[in-house]
Amino acid sequence: MNFALQKTLELILIIGLGVLLQKKVAKQDLKGVKVLILSVALPATIFVALLKIELNGTLLAYPLMALTFNLLMLLASKYFLAASLPNEENSKKRTLMMLLPSTAPGLSCFPFIVAYLGDDTLALAALADIGNKIFVLILLYMLAMHWYRKNAVIEKQESSSAKLKGLFISLINEPINIVIVVGLVMLSFGLNLSSLPTFFQNTALSIKGLMTPLVLLFIGMAVRINSGEFKLILSMLLRRSGIAFLISGVFAFILPALTPAMILLLVVFPQSACSFWPFAHMSAIQSMEDKDEHPNPTFDVNFGLNILACSLPFSTLLIIGIFSFSDYFINPLTLIGLGVVILAITFAPDLLKSLSSNSSRKVIDDDAQMTIANNTFNREDKKNLNEAKAS
């Protein structure tokens, strides 16, 4: 069996196992699994990833391109994706803006890059993932905290010192943030993972190995998708994919010297599934809001979990399709055209709904004007008739 297809089936099978366990796992038990992920497995994963970074001045273009894509997708999420939701659903809008610009290439993209493009291209993809990690770990956390503080100020006024104190406490209470600080300090002194004692390396790597199966099982056990929400999520994922194709096509067009392998890397990397790390930030903020008893949550965490559950199979199937028909996806014009077609298809229902709504309002206005005209005409007839009788 094809290695990439086998890897995909493995990941989907773990999610399916989590779905089968839904009836055996109580809701309060899921909180324990989430704590294990956020406080143990995820920090170990981040720590190992940070200490494997070896920056080279000539290779900085790859993380910069990934970071540029993340920022462009953040803008697109604000003005083209989340904007289509009703104004009262601010928590869902913020959730979309956290998840849709993020990527998780390690789960959904790297296995297929190894299978189709080889280890050399995988090394470049891993380097590009540094820019993505900066975005999802630092920039999205700062954005999430900004929204949380803004939402908290609306609910109850706080002094500036209280805000700063609360922000500092929330930062140092998160194992993820402690790990990032320790990792960056070690890198600044030229230390990496191999600089640590062997037993510590093995412990970190063993805990890191828990990350993928725990996350997939948690998604399977916790996901609850209704038909209306599934339609919305699928539409948003399609729009995300269309915008990613457009961005990849533009980059491939302005960089004509790229090899076919590099173009394919440029195409499949942005099509990776949404990252779990923004969900980790949202979950941490939800915990703080539960303690403060905020009536209006900053994020819709359940909606975010459903997006993650749909995003992984969606992205893996899409990436398999791209590699299976790779000859078509190395043409920049094909990529741009495909992006335009996908966006046109996904926005068509909203456009038709808007036109239908405008037509309905016009018909109502015309009927109202006709009624007014008839009433006026009837009054004139009565007036003329009365005048004729009087004469």
ABEGO torsion letter per residue (X at the ends): XBAAAAAAAAAAAAAAAAAAAAAABBAAAAAAAAAAAAAAAAAAAAAAAAAABBBBAAAAAAAAAAAAAAAAAAAAAAAAAAAABBAABAAAAAAAAAAAABBBAAAAAAAAAAAAAEAAAAAAAAAAAAAAAAAAAAAAAAAAAAAAAAAAAAABBBBAAAAAAAAAAAAAABAAAAAAAAAAAAAAAGBBAAABBAAAAAAAAAAAAAAAAAAAAAAAAABBBBAAAAAAAAAAAAAAAAAAAAAAAAAAAABAABBAAAAAAAAAAAABBBBAAAAAAAAAAAAAAAAAGBABBABBAAAAAAAAAAAAAAAAAAAAAAAAAAAAAABAAAAAAAAAAAAAAAAAAAAAAAAAAAAAAAAAAAAAAAAAAAAAAAAAAAAAAAAAAAX
